[in-house]
Amino acid sequence: LIDPDSLAGQLPAGAVHQGLAVRVEPLKERTLQELAAPAGGLIVMLDQVTDPQNVGAAFRSAAAFGARALILQDRKAAPITGALAKAAAGAVELVPEHRAANLSQTIERLNELGYVTVALSGDAEARLEDVLDGRPTVIVLGSEGKGVRPSVAASCTWTVKIPIHAKMESLNVSAAAAIALYEARKALDAAKAKQPADQA
């Protein structure tokens, strides 16, 4: 037991602790093979998203729509910190993460496993809802401003846009993640509903 000022001095600046802190071990690292094989369901990939609030919100949306994993770069991506975990509202415990050295190579591996990989870009011609067909899907989102890097998008099966009003240039990456995951989950559920009972 220590006084509140001493506790605050041992925590990151701005940490909301309410008088209690717990020292925990880092979450277990998982391999791509463990998380993605065999192909099925949804995976989220974030390309150079460094804002912990956005990554945390993406974790939360991934959990809400039943994604099986969230993939980030091992560099130029927000680490799992208290601020990120708070924004995720518990989702970092529900959705396992994988840190990849090379996202383009990771996408190629996911394509080989049987996933449709879908990069989001406001400049794309194809619309998100037009390419989702109920197959296992990876939603790839980039940082605000730069978006998904061209080399990463080139590795994907599709590059698509979420249609929005012309008065607004783009969506926040976490908002785009929620919309894309909702549409992808809807497509997966519709495809499953069409399967014969012995295959569902």
Residue frames as a rotation matrix with the C-alpha (Angstrom) as fourth column:
LEU 1
0.581 0.814 0.000 0.00
0.814 -0.581 0.000 0.00
0.000 0.000 -1.000 0.00
ILE 2
-0.647 -0.759 -0.075 1.34
0.752 -0.651 0.101 3.41
-0.125 0.010 0.992 -0.99
ASP 3
-0.139 0.610 -0.780 -0.07
0.190 -0.757 -0.625 6.92
-0.972 -0.236 -0.010 -1.14
PRO 4
0.709 0.580 0.401 -1.75
0.467 0.039 -0.883 8.11
-0.528 0.813 -0.243 -4.38
ASP 5
0.755 -0.471 -0.457 1.07
-0.608 -0.763 -0.220 10.50
-0.245 0.444 -0.862 -5.32
SER 6
-0.278 -0.884 0.375 3.66
-0.624 0.463 0.630 7.72
-0.731 -0.059 -0.680 -5.09
LEU 7
0.016 0.381 0.924 1.47
0.462 0.817 -0.345 5.48
-0.887 0.433 -0.163 -7.23
ALA 8
0.923 0.372 -0.100 0.99
0.112 -0.509 -0.853 8.18
-0.368 0.776 -0.512 -9.88
GLY 9
0.386 -0.861 -0.331 4.77
-0.814 -0.487 0.316 8.65
-0.433 0.147 -0.889 -10.04
GLN 10
-0.475 -0.569 0.671 5.26
-0.252 0.819 0.515 5.02
-0.843 0.075 -0.533 -11.04
LEU 11
0.164 0.653 0.739 2.71
0.664 0.481 -0.573 5.11
-0.729 0.585 -0.355 -13.88
PRO 12
-0.530 -0.324 0.784 2.79
0.832 -0.381 0.404 6.75
0.168 0.866 0.472 -17.34
ALA 13
-0.941 0.163 -0.298 1.73
-0.076 -0.956 -0.283 10.40
-0.331 -0.243 0.912 -17.47
GLY 14
-0.485 0.834 -0.264 -2.03
-0.858 -0.395 0.329 10.78
0.170 0.386 0.907 -17.61
ALA 15
-0.740 0.214 -0.638 -2.77
0.129 0.976 0.178 7.21
0.661 0.049 -0.749 -16.49
VAL 16
0.016 0.822 0.569 -6.20
-0.832 -0.305 0.464 6.90
0.555 -0.481 0.679 -14.87
HIS 17
-0.651 -0.479 -0.589 -5.56
-0.140 0.839 -0.526 4.56
0.746 -0.260 -0.613 -11.95
GLN 18
0.365 0.883 0.296 -8.26
-0.462 -0.104 0.881 5.27
0.808 -0.459 0.370 -9.31
GLY 19
0.292 -0.328 0.899 -5.76
-0.956 -0.063 0.287 4.22
-0.038 -0.943 -0.332 -6.64
LEU 20
0.548 -0.058 0.835 -5.00
-0.151 0.974 0.166 0.75
-0.823 -0.217 0.525 -8.01
ALA 21
0.271 -0.501 -0.822 -2.27
-0.958 -0.053 -0.283 -0.62
0.098 0.864 -0.495 -10.29
VAL 22
0.742 -0.018 0.670 -1.41
-0.128 0.977 0.168 -4.20
-0.658 -0.210 0.723 -11.29
ARG 23
-0.220 -0.852 -0.475 1.85
-0.873 -0.046 0.486 -5.46
-0.436 0.522 -0.734 -12.81
VAL 24
0.690 0.552 0.469 1.06
-0.245 0.787 -0.566 -8.01
-0.681 0.276 0.678 -15.54
GLU 25
-0.364 -0.776 0.516 2.93
0.282 0.436 0.855 -10.08
-0.888 0.456 0.060 -18.10
PRO 26
-0.558 0.160 -0.814 2.74
-0.758 -0.499 0.421 -9.12
-0.338 0.852 0.400 -21.80
LEU 27
0.576 0.804 0.151 0.13
-0.602 0.541 -0.587 -10.98
-0.554 0.247 0.795 -23.82
LYS 28
0.019 -0.565 0.825 1.41
0.223 0.807 0.547 -14.15
-0.975 0.174 0.142 -25.48
GLU 29
-0.315 -0.198 -0.928 2.75
-0.815 -0.444 0.372 -13.64
-0.486 0.874 -0.022 -29.01
ARG 30
0.361 0.529 0.768 1.02
0.046 0.813 -0.581 -15.77
-0.931 0.245 0.270 -31.64
THR 31
-0.768 -0.627 0.134 2.29
0.118 0.066 0.991 -16.88
-0.630 0.776 0.023 -35.04
LEU 32
-0.463 0.584 -0.667 0.40
-0.872 -0.434 0.226 -16.17
-0.158 0.686 0.710 -38.26
GLN 33
-0.655 0.185 -0.733 -0.14
-0.225 0.878 0.423 -19.88
0.722 0.442 -0.533 -38.76
GLU 34
-0.856 0.325 -0.402 -1.70
0.511 0.408 -0.757 -20.22
-0.082 -0.853 -0.515 -35.29
LEU 35
-0.566 0.621 -0.543 -4.07
-0.082 -0.697 -0.712 -17.32
-0.821 -0.358 0.446 -35.90
ALA 36
-0.219 0.431 -0.875 -5.03
-0.870 -0.493 -0.025 -17.70
-0.442 0.756 0.483 -39.55
ALA 37
-0.554 -0.038 -0.832 -4.97
-0.603 0.707 0.369 -21.39
0.574 0.706 -0.415 -40.50
PRO 38
-0.523 0.100 0.846 -7.15
0.839 0.232 0.492 -22.93
-0.147 0.968 -0.205 -41.65
ALA 39
-0.949 0.139 0.282 -8.76
-0.021 -0.923 0.385 -20.00
0.314 0.359 0.879 -43.47
GLY 40
-0.149 0.957 -0.248 -12.03
0.871 0.246 0.425 -18.79
0.467 -0.153 -0.871 -42.01
GLY 41
0.448 0.481 -0.754 -13.81
0.834 -0.528 0.159 -15.74
-0.321 -0.700 -0.638 -40.68
LEU 42
0.862 -0.049 0.504 -12.38
0.167 -0.912 -0.374 -12.23
0.478 0.407 -0.779 -40.52
ILE 43
0.076 -0.863 -0.500 -8.95
0.971 -0.049 0.233 -10.75
-0.226 -0.503 0.834 -39.85
VAL 44
0.989 0.148 -0.026 -8.06
0.142 -0.977 -0.156 -7.06
-0.049 0.151 -0.987 -39.50
MET 45
0.064 -0.995 0.073 -4.71
0.998 0.065 0.016 -5.68
-0.021 0.071 0.997 -40.66
LEU 46
0.919 0.163 -0.360 -3.50
0.207 -0.974 0.088 -2.16
-0.337 -0.155 -0.929 -39.82
ASP 47
0.305 -0.806 0.508 -0.78
0.885 0.042 -0.464 -0.59
0.353 0.591 0.726 -41.96
GLN 48
-0.647 -0.740 0.182 1.31
0.593 -0.639 -0.489 1.96
0.478 -0.209 0.853 -40.01
VAL 49
0.440 0.784 0.438 -1.50
0.093 -0.525 0.846 3.04
0.893 -0.331 -0.304 -37.68
THR 50
-0.504 -0.836 -0.218 0.36
0.393 0.003 -0.920 4.63
0.769 -0.549 0.327 -34.79
ASP 51
-0.399 0.429 0.810 -2.39
-0.717 -0.697 0.016 6.34
0.572 -0.575 0.586 -32.77
PRO 52
-0.996 -0.037 -0.078 -3.18
0.017 0.798 -0.602 4.12
0.084 -0.602 -0.794 -29.75
GLN 53
-0.414 0.910 -0.018 -6.76
-0.459 -0.225 -0.860 5.41
-0.786 -0.347 0.511 -29.63
ASN 54
0.148 0.456 -0.877 -7.37
-0.989 0.073 -0.129 4.30
0.005 0.887 0.462 -33.23
VAL 55
-0.592 -0.409 -0.695 -5.69
-0.434 0.888 -0.153 0.92
0.680 0.210 -0.703 -32.74
GLY 56
-0.943 0.275 0.185 -7.64
-0.076 0.363 -0.929 0.38
-0.323 -0.890 -0.321 -29.53
ALA 57
-0.088 0.961 -0.262 -10.91
-0.715 -0.244 -0.655 1.25
-0.694 0.130 0.708 -31.27
ALA 58
-0.052 0.000 -0.999 -10.01
-0.892 0.449 0.047 -1.15
0.449 0.893 -0.024 -34.10
PHE 59
-0.942 -0.265 -0.204 -9.47
-0.127 0.849 -0.514 -3.91
0.309 -0.458 -0.833 -31.54
ARG 60
-0.638 0.756 0.147 -12.89
-0.275 -0.045 -0.960 -3.11
-0.719 -0.653 0.236 -30.08
SER 61
0.177 0.699 -0.693 -14.59
-0.942 -0.083 -0.325 -3.32
-0.284 0.710 0.644 -33.49
ALA 62
-0.448 -0.420 -0.789 -12.69
-0.649 0.760 -0.036 -6.52
0.614 0.497 -0.613 -34.29
ALA 63
-0.990 0.108 0.087 -14.05
0.002 0.641 -0.767 -8.09
-0.138 -0.760 -0.635 -31.10
ALA 64
-0.342 0.930 -0.133 -17.57
-0.534 -0.309 -0.787 -6.79
-0.773 -0.199 0.602 -31.74
PHE 65
0.443 0.522 -0.729 -17.74
-0.890 0.154 -0.430 -8.42
-0.112 0.839 0.533 -35.17
GLY 66
0.815 0.014 0.579 -15.97
-0.170 0.961 0.216 -11.65
-0.554 -0.275 0.786 -34.24
ALA 67
0.582 -0.696 -0.420 -12.62
-0.624 -0.052 -0.779 -11.15
0.521 0.716 -0.465 -36.00
ARG 68
0.910 -0.232 -0.345 -10.18
0.347 0.880 0.323 -13.93
0.228 -0.414 0.881 -35.22
ALA 69
0.077 -0.936 -0.343 -7.04
0.936 -0.050 0.348 -11.75
-0.343 -0.348 0.873 -35.17
LEU 70
0.985 0.043 -0.168 -5.59
-0.010 -0.954 -0.300 -8.28
-0.173 0.297 -0.939 -35.63
ILE 71
0.340 -0.896 0.286 -2.30
0.935 0.353 -0.005 -7.93
-0.096 0.270 0.958 -37.52
LEU 72
0.953 -0.152 -0.261 0.04
-0.142 -0.988 0.057 -4.95
-0.266 -0.017 -0.964 -37.17
GLN 73
0.483 -0.874 -0.057 3.58
-0.083 0.019 -0.996 -4.14
0.872 0.486 -0.063 -38.20
ASP 74
0.433 -0.410 -0.803 6.29
0.884 0.366 0.290 -4.87
0.175 -0.835 0.521 -35.71
ARG 75
-0.703 -0.563 -0.434 7.49
0.610 -0.792 0.038 -1.28
-0.366 -0.238 0.900 -36.30
LYS 76
-0.949 0.313 0.030 5.53
-0.266 -0.850 0.455 1.93
0.168 0.424 0.890 -36.98
ALA 77
-0.039 0.959 -0.280 2.50
0.137 0.282 0.949 0.65
0.990 -0.001 -0.142 -35.11
ALA 78
0.132 0.155 0.979 1.15
-0.835 -0.515 0.194 1.51
0.534 -0.843 0.062 -31.70
PRO 79
-0.798 -0.397 -0.454 2.34
-0.079 0.815 -0.574 -0.87
0.597 -0.422 -0.682 -28.96
ILE 80
0.243 0.866 -0.437 -0.11
0.460 0.293 0.838 -2.36
0.854 -0.405 -0.327 -26.48
THR 81
-0.861 -0.463 0.210 -0.11
0.088 -0.542 -0.836 0.28
0.501 -0.701 0.508 -23.75
GLY 82
-0.675 0.619 -0.401 -2.54
0.543 0.050 -0.838 1.29
-0.499 -0.784 -0.370 -21.05
ALA 83
-0.457 0.500 -0.736 -4.03
-0.518 -0.822 -0.236 4.00
-0.723 0.273 0.635 -23.29
LEU 84
-0.654 0.188 -0.733 -4.55
-0.649 0.358 0.671 1.54
0.389 0.915 -0.112 -26.13
ALA 85
-0.845 0.315 -0.431 -6.02
0.422 0.889 -0.177 -1.10
0.328 -0.332 -0.885 -23.82
LYS 86
-0.614 0.644 -0.456 -8.40
0.195 -0.436 -0.878 1.47
-0.765 -0.628 0.143 -22.34
ALA 87
-0.420 0.441 -0.793 -9.60
-0.837 -0.527 0.150 2.50
-0.352 0.727 0.590 -25.82
ALA 88
-0.716 0.081 -0.694 -10.08
-0.379 0.790 0.483 -1.18
0.587 0.608 -0.535 -26.66
ALA 89
-0.012 0.776 0.631 -12.38
-0.990 -0.096 0.100 -1.65
0.139 -0.624 0.769 -23.64
GLY 90
0.160 0.007 0.987 -11.12
-0.574 0.814 0.088 -5.18
-0.803 -0.581 0.134 -22.96
ALA 91
0.917 0.319 -0.238 -10.84
-0.367 0.442 -0.818 -6.28
-0.156 0.838 0.523 -26.60
VAL 92
0.073 -0.950 -0.305 -7.05
-0.900 0.069 -0.430 -6.82
0.429 0.306 -0.850 -26.45
GLU 93
-0.539 -0.184 0.822 -7.89
-0.646 0.716 -0.263 -9.81
-0.540 -0.673 -0.506 -24.24
LEU 94
0.324 0.817 0.478 -10.42
-0.185 0.550 -0.814 -11.13
-0.928 0.175 0.329 -26.76
VAL 95
0.997 -0.010 -0.075 -8.73
-0.074 0.077 -0.994 -10.61
0.015 0.997 0.076 -30.13
PRO 96
0.419 -0.906 0.063 -5.19
0.555 0.311 0.772 -12.01
-0.718 -0.288 0.633 -30.45
GLU 97
0.798 -0.228 -0.558 -2.62
-0.496 -0.775 -0.391 -9.86
-0.344 0.589 -0.732 -32.25
HIS 98
0.501 -0.728 0.467 0.24
0.783 0.612 0.113 -10.71
-0.368 0.309 0.877 -34.56
ARG 99
0.543 -0.440 -0.715 3.15
-0.378 -0.889 0.259 -8.38
-0.750 0.130 -0.649 -35.32
ALA 100
0.716 -0.222 0.662 4.55
0.635 0.600 -0.486 -8.84
-0.289 0.768 0.571 -38.83
ALA 101
-0.218 -0.887 -0.407 7.87
0.392 -0.462 0.796 -7.58
-0.894 0.014 0.448 -40.20
ASN 102
-0.960 -0.111 -0.256 6.53
-0.197 -0.379 0.904 -7.30
-0.197 0.919 0.342 -43.76
LEU 103
-0.200 0.976 0.084 2.83
-0.366 0.005 -0.931 -6.76
-0.909 -0.217 0.356 -44.37
SER 104
0.131 0.228 -0.965 3.02
-0.991 -0.002 -0.135 -7.41
-0.032 0.974 0.225 -48.13
GLN 105
-0.697 -0.449 -0.559 4.54
-0.472 0.874 -0.113 -10.84
0.539 0.185 -0.822 -47.53
THR 106
-0.850 0.451 0.271 1.97
-0.082 0.397 -0.914 -11.51
-0.520 -0.800 -0.301 -44.81
ILE 107
0.075 0.899 -0.431 -0.84
-0.740 -0.239 -0.628 -10.66
-0.668 0.366 0.648 -47.24
GLU 108
-0.143 -0.196 -0.970 0.63
-0.890 0.455 0.040 -13.02
0.433 0.869 -0.240 -49.83
ARG 109
-0.970 -0.220 -0.103 0.68
-0.144 0.861 -0.487 -15.79
0.196 -0.458 -0.867 -47.22
LEU 110
-0.505 0.856 0.110 -2.94
-0.223 -0.006 -0.975 -15.06
-0.834 -0.517 0.194 -46.27
ASN 111
0.122 0.497 -0.859 -3.91
-0.975 -0.102 -0.197 -15.17
-0.186 0.862 0.472 -49.95
GLU 112
-0.561 -0.432 -0.706 -2.23
-0.585 0.810 -0.031 -18.60
0.585 0.396 -0.708 -50.20
LEU 113
-0.963 0.205 0.176 -4.19
-0.030 0.566 -0.824 -19.81
-0.269 -0.798 -0.539 -47.16
GLY 114
-0.540 0.793 0.283 -7.46
0.803 0.384 0.456 -18.92
0.253 0.473 -0.844 -48.91
TYR 115
-0.077 0.491 -0.868 -8.33
0.612 -0.664 -0.430 -15.43
-0.787 -0.564 -0.249 -47.70
VAL 116
0.355 0.187 0.916 -9.67
0.777 -0.604 -0.177 -12.59
0.521 0.774 -0.359 -49.83
THR 117
-0.325 -0.538 -0.778 -7.54
0.846 -0.533 0.015 -9.57
-0.423 -0.653 0.628 -48.87
VAL 118
0.389 0.653 0.649 -9.32
0.821 -0.566 0.077 -6.22
0.418 0.503 -0.757 -49.18
ALA 119
-0.663 -0.643 -0.383 -7.48
0.736 -0.653 -0.177 -2.90
-0.136 -0.399 0.907 -48.88
LEU 120
0.492 0.854 -0.167 -9.53
0.820 -0.519 -0.239 0.23
-0.290 -0.019 -0.957 -48.22
SER 121
-0.736 -0.668 -0.114 -8.77
0.573 -0.703 0.421 3.41
-0.361 0.244 0.900 -50.19
GLY 122
0.048 0.780 -0.624 -10.89
0.146 -0.624 -0.768 6.47
-0.988 -0.054 -0.144 -50.85
ASP 123
-0.266 -0.248 -0.932 -9.49
-0.790 -0.497 0.358 6.61
-0.552 0.831 -0.063 -54.42
ALA 124
-0.843 -0.090 0.531 -10.59
0.113 0.935 0.337 3.08
-0.526 0.344 -0.778 -55.37
GLU 125
-0.674 0.633 -0.382 -13.22
-0.640 -0.242 0.729 2.47
0.369 0.736 0.568 -58.05
ALA 126
-0.337 0.541 -0.771 -14.71
0.254 0.840 0.479 -0.74
0.907 -0.034 -0.420 -56.61
ARG 127
0.075 0.471 0.879 -17.05
-0.810 -0.485 0.329 -0.51
0.581 -0.737 0.345 -53.64
LEU 128
-0.703 -0.425 0.570 -16.60
-0.706 0.517 -0.485 -2.61
-0.089 -0.743 -0.663 -50.51
GLU 129
-0.034 0.790 0.613 -20.00
-0.547 0.498 -0.673 -4.26
-0.837 -0.358 0.415 -50.66
ASP 130
0.650 0.301 -0.698 -19.45
-0.759 0.211 -0.616 -5.32
-0.038 0.930 0.366 -54.29
VAL 131
-0.081 -0.790 -0.607 -16.44
-0.668 0.495 -0.555 -7.58
0.739 0.361 -0.569 -53.52
LEU 132
-0.642 -0.109 0.759 -17.51
-0.721 0.424 -0.548 -9.22
-0.262 -0.899 -0.351 -50.26
ASP 133
-0.073 0.590 -0.804 -18.84
-0.741 0.508 0.440 -12.67
0.668 0.628 0.400 -51.10
GLY 134
0.790 0.482 0.379 -18.70
-0.602 0.488 0.633 -14.56
0.120 -0.728 0.675 -47.83
ARG 135
0.508 -0.705 -0.494 -15.23
0.378 0.698 -0.608 -16.06
0.774 0.122 0.621 -48.24
PRO 136
0.432 -0.462 -0.775 -12.67
0.846 -0.091 0.526 -15.70
-0.313 -0.882 0.351 -45.41
THR 137
0.634 -0.016 0.773 -11.67
0.443 -0.811 -0.381 -12.03
0.633 0.584 -0.508 -45.51
VAL 138
-0.193 -0.708 -0.679 -8.82
0.944 -0.323 0.068 -9.80
-0.267 -0.628 0.731 -44.37
ILE 139
0.848 0.438 0.297 -9.70
0.486 -0.867 -0.109 -6.10
0.210 0.237 -0.949 -44.06
VAL 140
-0.171 -0.980 -0.106 -6.57
0.985 -0.170 -0.023 -3.94
0.004 -0.109 0.994 -44.58
LEU 141
0.871 0.475 0.127 -6.65
0.461 -0.878 0.126 -0.34
0.172 -0.051 -0.984 -43.34
GLY 142
-0.107 -0.961 0.255 -3.97
0.776 -0.241 -0.582 2.34
0.621 0.136 0.772 -43.43
SER 143
-0.516 -0.191 -0.835 -3.01
0.756 -0.561 -0.339 5.34
-0.403 -0.806 0.434 -41.38
GLU 144
0.648 0.737 -0.191 -5.00
0.594 -0.647 -0.478 8.54
-0.476 0.197 -0.857 -41.62
GLY 145
0.412 -0.487 -0.770 -3.59
-0.528 -0.817 0.233 10.83
-0.743 0.310 -0.594 -44.26
LYS 146
-0.531 -0.735 -0.421 -1.39
-0.788 0.244 0.566 8.31
-0.313 0.632 -0.709 -46.08
GLY 147
0.577 0.801 -0.159 -3.78
-0.813 0.544 -0.208 5.37
-0.080 0.250 0.965 -46.09
VAL 148
0.725 -0.304 0.618 -2.68
0.196 0.951 0.239 1.88
-0.660 -0.052 0.749 -47.10
ARG 149
-0.139 -0.865 -0.482 0.76
-0.489 -0.364 0.793 2.03
-0.861 0.346 -0.373 -48.72
PRO 150
0.364 0.307 -0.879 0.76
-0.930 0.068 -0.361 1.24
-0.051 0.949 0.310 -52.47
SER 151
-0.556 -0.653 -0.515 3.07
-0.670 0.718 -0.186 -1.76
0.491 0.242 -0.837 -52.02
VAL 152
-0.849 0.336 0.408 0.69
-0.148 0.590 -0.794 -3.24
-0.507 -0.734 -0.451 -49.43
ALA 153
0.122 0.960 -0.253 -2.43
-0.584 -0.137 -0.800 -2.53
-0.803 0.245 0.544 -51.50
ALA 154
-0.005 -0.195 -0.981 -0.81
-0.982 0.184 -0.032 -4.12
0.186 0.964 -0.192 -54.57
SER 155
-0.921 -0.380 -0.084 -0.54
-0.350 0.903 -0.248 -7.42
0.170 -0.199 -0.965 -52.68
CYS 156
-0.524 0.789 0.320 -4.28
-0.299 0.181 -0.937 -7.46
-0.797 -0.587 0.141 -51.90
THR 157
-0.510 0.472 0.719 -6.99
0.768 0.627 0.134 -9.20
-0.388 0.620 -0.682 -53.89
TRP 158
0.310 0.700 0.644 -9.03
0.827 -0.532 0.180 -5.99
0.468 0.477 -0.744 -54.04
THR 159
-0.891 -0.310 -0.330 -8.66
0.431 -0.805 -0.407 -2.28
-0.140 -0.506 0.851 -53.33
VAL 160
-0.122 0.965 0.231 -12.06
0.826 -0.031 0.563 -0.80
0.551 0.260 -0.793 -52.53
LYS 161
-0.860 -0.063 0.507 -13.75
-0.153 -0.914 -0.375 2.26
0.487 -0.400 0.776 -51.09
ILE 162
-0.413 0.806 -0.425 -16.51
0.836 0.151 -0.527 2.87
-0.361 -0.573 -0.736 -48.59
PRO 163
-0.296 0.322 0.899 -18.85
0.628 -0.644 0.437 5.26
0.719 0.694 -0.012 -50.43
ILE 164
-0.243 0.226 -0.943 -19.24
0.832 -0.452 -0.322 8.47
-0.499 -0.863 -0.078 -48.42
HIS 165
0.777 0.627 -0.058 -20.71
0.537 -0.707 -0.460 11.89
-0.330 0.326 -0.886 -49.13
ALA 166
0.333 -0.658 0.676 -18.62
0.749 -0.251 -0.613 14.14
0.573 0.710 0.409 -51.38
LYS 167
0.705 -0.029 0.709 -18.49
-0.286 -0.926 0.247 16.85
0.649 -0.377 -0.661 -48.69
MET 168
0.693 -0.472 0.545 -16.31
-0.528 0.182 0.830 14.60
-0.490 -0.863 -0.123 -46.52
GLU 169
0.153 -0.742 -0.652 -12.88
-0.949 0.073 -0.307 13.50
0.276 0.666 -0.693 -47.78
SER 170
-0.409 -0.392 -0.824 -12.36
-0.174 0.920 -0.351 10.46
0.896 0.000 -0.445 -45.60
LEU 171
0.785 0.618 -0.045 -13.32
-0.143 0.251 0.957 8.51
0.603 -0.745 0.285 -42.49
ASN 172
0.153 -0.665 0.731 -11.36
-0.981 -0.016 0.191 8.03
-0.115 -0.747 -0.655 -39.32
VAL 173
-0.522 -0.456 -0.721 -9.53
-0.625 0.779 -0.041 4.67
0.580 0.429 -0.692 -39.59
SER 174
-0.958 0.192 0.211 -11.36
-0.040 0.642 -0.765 3.20
-0.283 -0.742 -0.608 -36.61
ALA 175
-0.048 0.977 -0.206 -14.75
-0.561 -0.197 -0.804 4.23
-0.826 0.077 0.558 -38.07
ALA 176
0.069 -0.006 -0.998 -13.77
-0.971 0.229 -0.069 2.69
0.229 0.973 0.010 -41.41
ALA 177
-0.884 -0.430 -0.181 -12.75
-0.367 0.880 -0.301 -0.51
0.289 -0.200 -0.936 -39.61
ALA 178
-0.633 0.707 0.315 -16.15
-0.161 0.277 -0.947 -0.76
-0.757 -0.650 -0.061 -37.91
ILE 179
0.264 0.755 -0.601 -18.06
-0.794 -0.184 -0.580 -0.23
-0.548 0.630 0.551 -41.17
ALA 180
-0.160 -0.410 -0.898 -15.90
-0.882 0.467 -0.056 -2.68
0.442 0.783 -0.437 -43.14
LEU 181
-0.972 -0.214 0.098 -16.13
-0.234 0.825 -0.514 -5.34
0.029 -0.522 -0.852 -40.44
TYR 182
-0.274 0.949 0.159 -19.90
-0.391 0.041 -0.920 -4.96
-0.879 -0.314 0.359 -40.26
GLU 183
0.372 0.407 -0.834 -20.23
-0.914 0.007 -0.405 -5.45
-0.159 0.914 0.374 -44.04
ALA 184
-0.456 -0.632 -0.626 -17.79
-0.704 0.687 -0.181 -8.37
0.545 0.358 -0.758 -44.06
ARG 185
-0.892 0.193 0.409 -19.56
-0.212 0.620 -0.755 -10.10
-0.399 -0.760 -0.513 -41.15
LYS 186
0.084 0.983 -0.162 -22.91
-0.621 -0.075 -0.780 -9.62
-0.780 0.166 0.604 -42.91
ALA 187
0.206 -0.081 -0.975 -21.51
-0.936 0.275 -0.220 -11.25
0.286 0.958 -0.019 -46.08
LEU 188
-0.816 -0.551 -0.173 -20.06
-0.460 0.801 -0.384 -14.18
0.350 -0.234 -0.907 -44.10
ASP 189
-0.650 0.636 0.417 -23.33
-0.255 0.335 -0.907 -14.75
-0.716 -0.696 -0.055 -42.26
ALA 190
0.306 0.777 -0.550 -25.34
-0.818 -0.081 -0.570 -14.60
-0.488 0.624 0.611 -45.50
ALA 191
-0.145 -0.453 -0.880 -23.02
-0.829 0.541 -0.141 -17.14
0.540 0.709 -0.454 -47.15
LYS 192
-0.956 -0.225 0.187 -23.28
-0.293 0.733 -0.614 -19.44
0.002 -0.642 -0.767 -44.14
ALA 193
-0.283 0.939 0.196 -27.08
-0.491 0.034 -0.870 -19.23
-0.824 -0.342 0.452 -44.16
LYS 194
0.354 0.401 -0.845 -27.12
-0.934 0.097 -0.345 -20.44
-0.056 0.911 0.409 -47.79
GLN 195
-0.664 -0.677 -0.319 -25.06
-0.688 0.719 -0.093 -23.55
0.292 0.158 -0.943 -47.05
PRO 196
0.201 0.680 -0.705 -26.85
-0.166 0.733 0.660 -26.91
0.966 -0.015 0.260 -46.69
ALA 197
0.788 0.227 0.572 -27.37
-0.566 -0.097 0.819 -27.88
0.242 -0.969 0.052 -43.05
ASP 198
0.892 -0.452 0.004 -24.69
0.421 0.834 0.357 -30.60
-0.164 -0.317 0.934 -43.20
GLN 199
0.105 -0.886 0.452 -22.05
0.813 -0.185 -0.552 -28.05
0.572 0.426 0.701 -44.36
ALA 200
0.513 0.170 0.841 -22.94
-0.116 -0.957 0.264 -25.07
0.850 -0.233 -0.472 -42.17
